[in-house]
């Protein structure tokens, strides 16, 4: 699910993150640059549970302006590694990300 909040200040983000952490079906929350503000990965039993989660628990949260949903049809088993570089505080760091990685490894 992608969520856009109605305001972009630090307090709104902090309140949303604290609030959404109380929803057990939300397994991962990522704050994004640009629009939308958040990408949520949720796990539910079936489509009726998904609809209830979306309509009754997430769309009604304070600060939620827009909520869009995408449901995966299947999971690809292909892993495509990606290497990139990122400058952090003036230091160039290699960033290696794998399609199945749960974290990011810095070198």
Secondary structure, DSSP 8 states (H G I E B T S, - for coil): -EEEES--SHHHHHHHHHHHTT-TTEEEEEE-SSSSSEEEEE--SSHHHHHHIIIIIITTSTTEEEEE----S--------EEEEEEETTEEEEEEE-TT-SS-EE-
